[in-house]
Amino acid sequence: MLRSPSVPLTVAEPARRRLGIVTTAELTAAGVTKTEIAGAVRSGAWVRLRPGVLVTAADLRETTSSGRRPGLDALSVLTSLDRPTAVLSGATAAWVWGLPRPRSATPLTELTDPHRWRRGRGWLMTRAALPDDEVTVRGAYPVTTAARTLVDVARAWPEVDAVAAADAALLRGLTTREELRRVLDRQWCVPGVPRAVRAVALADGRAESWLETYGRLTFAALGLPPFTPQVELWAEGRLLKVVDGWYPDAALAVEFDGRVKYRRPAHGRTPEEELWREKRTEDLLRSLGVQFVRITNEDLTDGRAALVRQVRRSLARAAPSVRGFREVPRAEGRHRAGDTGDDGWLARVDDRVGRTPTGHLTPTGSTRAGRG
């Protein structure tokens, strides 16, 4: 029985930088025959993602198990199209940047090209202007910048999801308000841009999860006083806790409780250890006069009336006249090192971005071909 051919080293090395994707043109140029390729596909050793675009079954399994299948699909589309002027955009770019996306987001690969509109199996390419300072490379992906991505998705996504994505990007330093304003100014006549303007205005840049963003917007919608996001509480010379929201006059801490931090605790702790640690910390802070309100997603949807009563009742209580703790609000763009939000958005891909001196980009960092 003939064994499936291995990927030649001259092809395997560049393929490693794009999640294992190889093309039939690369393989045949390296001496692999079309008969060998067809046999490897029939045997299941190689998988054909698109005409002329393949990946080994082992690379496909590893990519899928590590949650990078959307990236593999996007790269296969880019490789198949072979258009140097096209970049990933919209919800696909949001995935590349590690931003939270609506649960209803489709697996469609979204691209933008300054010269052509096209649609194909599993992808949509929009024709739109792409200024050089709104295009970059992130790892293997030619992509719209975080600022351009946020404005693009905010024109189409529900308000909460658009604001949550902007919160995440500002928190992690992927973009700045100045960059967002610059993109908005350029798109003043683009359909849907007023929605993007509103989403950017509502972004705070301190929320560490989608639930915290949703909670902040819901509090405002319910007429509750605004809290200060992300406040450090210090006592006995050490940082005890960073609370999601803080009402200083009432010494009231607001905690938005998702399940991720208990299912996947940080620093190698078990769920039981995480719960015990949190209980001990809160017991100490309560003894110093700090109140706590813990809020789940259900409280923000079905339990809104009870939530309003609970928060207003807590705000009406007198705070301690002498405080044995110190509160330090955190600035926008500063998050807890090694921590994750309730949807894990702080633990995504690294934030290094490559740019060539000319501003034209390729997945390997070399100068892009002309934009014609």
C-alpha positions in Angstrom: 0.0 0.0 0.0 1.4 3.4 -1.0 1.9 6.0 1.7 0.6 9.5 1.3 3.3 11.9 0.2 4.6 14.3 2.9 4.5 18.0 2.4 8.0 19.1 1.1 9.9 21.2 3.5 10.0 24.1 1.0 6.2 24.1 1.1 5.7 23.1 4.7 7.7 26.1 6.2 5.6 28.9 4.6 2.4 26.8 5.2 3.3 26.7 9.0 2.7 30.5 9.1 -0.8 30.1 7.6 -2.1 27.3 9.8 -0.8 24.6 7.5 -2.5 25.7 4.2 -0.8 24.6 1.0 -1.8 25.0 -2.6 -1.6 22.5 -5.5 0.5 25.0 -7.3 3.1 25.0 -4.5 3.0 21.2 -4.3 3.5 20.6 -8.0 6.2 23.2 -8.2 8.0 21.2 -5.4 7.7 18.0 -7.4 4.5 16.5 -5.9 2.4 15.1 -8.8 -1.3 15.7 -9.2 -1.8 11.9 -8.9 -0.1 11.9 -5.5 -2.2 14.8 -4.4 -5.5 13.2 -5.5 -4.5 10.0 -3.7 -3.7 11.8 -0.5 -7.1 13.5 -0.6 -8.9 10.2 -1.3 -7.1 8.5 1.6 -8.0 11.3 4.0 -4.4 12.3 4.7 -5.0 15.7 3.1 -8.3 17.7 3.1 -9.3 19.9 0.2 -10.7 23.2 1.7 -11.2 24.9 -1.6 -10.2 24.2 -5.2 -6.4 24.3 -5.2 -6.2 24.8 -1.4 -5.4 21.9 0.9 -4.4 21.2 4.5 -3.2 18.0 6.1 -5.8 16.1 8.2 -3.5 16.4 11.2 -3.2 20.2 10.8 -7.0 20.4 10.4 -7.6 18.5 13.6 -5.1 20.7 15.6 -6.6 23.9 14.2 -10.1 22.8 14.9 -9.4 21.6 18.5 -7.6 24.9 19.3 -10.5 27.0 18.2 -8.8 28.5 15.1 -11.0 26.9 12.5 -12.5 30.4 11.6 -9.0 31.6 10.9 -8.2 28.6 8.7 -11.4 29.1 6.7 -10.6 32.8 6.3 -7.0 32.0 5.1 -8.3 29.4 2.7 -10.6 32.0 1.1 -7.8 34.6 0.8 -5.5 32.0 -0.7 -8.1 30.9 -3.2 -9.0 34.4 -4.3 -5.3 35.5 -4.5 -6.1 39.2 -4.4 -3.4 41.2 -2.8 -5.8 44.2 -2.3 -8.4 42.1 -0.4 -8.3 42.0 3.4 -10.3 40.4 6.1 -12.9 42.7 7.6 -16.2 42.9 9.6 -17.0 40.0 11.9 -14.1 38.0 10.5 -11.7 40.8 11.4 -13.3 41.0 14.9 -12.4 37.3 15.3 -8.8 37.9 14.2 -8.6 40.7 16.8 -10.1 38.5 19.5 -13.1 40.8 20.0 -16.4 39.5 21.4 -19.0 38.8 18.6 -22.7 38.3 18.7 -23.7 34.7 19.3 -25.8 34.9 16.2 -22.8 35.8 14.0 -22.6 33.6 10.9 -19.4 31.7 9.9 -19.3 33.7 6.7 -15.8 35.0 5.9 -16.0 38.7 5.4 -13.5 40.7 3.2 -13.1 44.2 1.8 -11.5 45.1 -1.5 -11.2 48.7 -2.8 -11.9 47.5 -6.4 -14.4 44.7 -6.5 -17.6 43.3 -4.9 -18.0 39.5 -5.0 -19.8 36.7 -3.3 -18.8 33.0 -3.1 -19.3 29.8 -1.1 -18.9 30.8 2.5 -17.6 34.3 1.9 -18.6 37.9 1.0 -16.3 40.6 -0.4 -17.5 44.1 0.0 -16.2 46.9 -2.2 -15.1 49.9 -0.1 -12.2 52.3 0.3 -9.2 51.0 2.3 -6.9 53.8 3.3 -3.4 52.5 4.1 -3.7 53.4 7.8 -6.8 51.3 8.1 -5.1 48.1 7.0 -2.6 46.0 8.8 -1.4 42.4 9.4 -2.0 40.4 12.5 -0.1 37.2 12.5 -1.0 35.4 9.2 -4.0 37.7 8.6 -4.2 40.8 6.4 -6.9 42.6 8.1 -8.6 45.9 8.7 -7.2 47.8 11.8 -9.1 47.4 15.1 -10.5 50.9 14.7 -11.8 50.3 11.2 -13.1 46.8 12.2 -15.1 48.3 15.2 -16.7 51.0 13.0 -17.6 48.4 10.3 -19.2 46.0 12.7 -20.9 48.7 14.8 -22.9 49.8 11.6 -24.5 46.3 11.6 -24.4 44.7 15.0 -26.8 45.2 17.9 -25.8 48.1 20.2 -24.7 45.9 23.1 -22.4 43.8 21.0 -20.9 46.8 19.2 -20.2 48.6 22.5 -18.8 45.4 24.1 -16.4 45.0 21.1 -15.3 48.6 21.5 -14.8 48.2 25.2 -12.6 45.1 24.7 -10.5 46.9 22.0 -10.0 50.0 24.2 -9.2 47.9 27.3 -6.5 45.9 25.5 -5.0 48.9 23.8 -5.8 47.6 20.3 -7.0 51.1 19.3 -7.6 54.6 20.7 -10.5 57.0 20.7 -8.6 59.2 18.3 -8.2 56.4 15.8 -11.9 55.6 16.1 -12.9 59.2 15.5 -10.7 59.4 12.5 -12.4 56.4 10.9 -15.8 57.8 11.8 -15.0 61.1 10.2 -14.0 59.4 7.0 -17.2 57.4 6.9 -19.6 60.2 7.7 -21.7 59.4 4.6 -21.6 55.6 4.9 -25.0 53.9 5.6 -25.3 53.0 9.3 -22.5 55.2 10.6 -24.8 57.0 13.1 -25.1 53.7 14.9 -21.4 53.4 15.0 -21.1 56.9 16.4 -23.5 56.0 19.2 -21.6 52.8 20.0 -18.3 54.5 20.2 -19.7 57.2 22.4 -21.1 54.6 24.8 -17.8 52.6 25.0 -16.0 53.0 28.3 -12.8 51.0 27.8 -12.8 49.5 31.3 -15.3 46.6 31.1 -13.6 43.3 31.1 -16.4 41.2 29.7 -19.5 41.3 27.5 -21.6 41.0 30.7 -20.0 44.0 32.3 -20.8 46.1 29.2 -24.3 44.8 29.1 -24.7 45.6 32.8 -23.4 49.1 32.5 -25.8 49.8 29.6 -28.7 48.2 31.4 -28.2 50.2 34.5 -28.4 53.4 32.4 -31.5 52.1 30.7 -33.2 51.4 34.1 -32.4 54.8 35.4 -29.9 53.7 38.0 -27.0 56.0 38.9 -23.8 55.3 36.9 -21.1 53.4 38.8 -17.4 53.7 38.4 -16.0 50.7 36.5 -13.0 48.7 37.7 -12.0 50.0 41.1 -9.3 48.5 43.3 -10.1 48.0 46.9 -7.0 48.0 49.2 -6.8 47.1 52.9 -4.1 46.0 55.3 -1.5 47.2 52.8 -2.5 44.9 50.0 -4.9 44.8 47.0 -7.8 42.7 48.1 -10.1 42.9 45.1 -10.9 44.7 41.8 -14.6 45.2 41.7 -16.5 45.5 38.4 -18.5 48.6 39.5 -18.3 50.9 42.5 -20.6 53.5 44.2 -18.2 55.4 46.5 -20.9 57.2 48.5 -22.5 54.0 49.6 -19.3 51.9 49.5 -21.3 49.5 47.3 -19.4 47.1 45.0 -21.2 45.7 41.9 -20.0 42.3 40.6 -21.3 40.9 37.3 -21.1 37.2 37.7 -20.5 35.0 34.6 -19.6 31.3 35.0 -16.4 31.3 33.1 -14.2 32.4 36.0 -15.6 29.5 38.1 -15.5 26.9 35.3 -12.0 28.0 34.3 -10.4 29.7 37.3 -7.1 31.6 36.8 -3.7 30.7 38.2 -4.4 26.9 38.3 -7.0 27.1 41.0 -9.9 24.7 41.1 -13.5 26.0 41.0 -13.8 25.2 44.7 -10.6 27.1 45.5 -11.8 30.1 43.5 -15.2 30.2 45.3 -13.5 29.9 48.7 -10.9 32.6 47.9 -13.6 35.0 46.8 -15.8 34.3 49.8 -12.9 35.0 52.2 -12.0 38.2 50.4 -15.6 39.5 50.5 -16.0 38.5 54.1 -13.1 40.7 55.0 -14.3 43.6 52.9 -17.8 43.3 54.4 -16.3 43.5 57.8 -14.8 46.9 56.7 -18.2 48.2 55.6 -18.3 47.3 51.9 -21.6 46.2 50.5 -21.9 43.8 47.5 -24.5 43.3 44.8 -23.8 40.3 42.6 -25.6 40.3 39.3 -26.1 37.6 36.7 -27.3 37.7 33.1 -30.7 36.6 34.3 -30.9 39.6 36.7 -30.4 41.9 33.7 -33.1 40.2 31.6 -35.9 38.6 33.6 -35.2 40.1 37.0 -34.8 43.8 36.2 -37.5 45.0 38.6 -35.9 43.1 41.5 -32.5 44.3 40.5 -33.6 48.0 40.6 -35.1 47.5 44.1 -31.9 45.7 45.4 -29.5 48.4 44.0 -31.6 51.3 45.3 -32.0 49.7 48.7 -28.2 49.2 48.9 -27.5 52.8 47.8 -29.8 54.1 50.6 -27.8 52.4 53.3 -25.3 54.6 55.1 -21.6 54.0 54.3 -19.1 53.7 57.1 -18.0 57.1 58.4 -14.4 55.9 58.8 -13.1 53.6 56.1 -10.6 50.9 56.7 -10.0 50.4 53.0 -8.8 52.5 50.1 -10.4 52.7 46.7 -8.4 53.3 43.5 -10.3 53.6 40.2 -8.5 52.2 37.2 -8.0 54.1 34.0 -9.3 53.1 30.5 -7.1 50.6 28.8 -5.7 49.0 32.0 -6.7 45.4 32.8 -5.7 42.8 35.3 -2.6 40.9 34.1 -3.4 37.2 33.5 -7.1 37.7 34.2 -10.0 37.0 31.8 -13.4 38.5 31.5 -16.6 36.3 31.7 -16.3 35.5 28.1 -12.5 35.1 28.2 -11.8 38.0 25.9 -8.6 39.0 27.6 -7.0 35.7 26.9 -7.1 35.8 23.1 -4.3 36.0 20.6 -1.4 38.3 21.2 -1.7 41.9 20.2 1.5 42.4 18.1 0.8 44.0 14.8 3.2 44.2 11.9 3.6 47.1 9.5 6.1 47.8 6.8 7.6 51.2 6.4 5.5 51.9 3.3 2.3 50.9 5.0 1.6 48.1 2.5 1.3 44.7 4.1 1.5 41.0 3.6 1.1 38.0 5.9 4.8 37.6 6.1 5.5 41.3 6.6 6.8 42.1 3.1 5.6 44.9 0.9 2.2 44.2 -0.7 1.8 44.3 -4.4 0.3 47.4 -6.0 -3.3 48.2 -5.1 -4.6 48.1 -8.7 
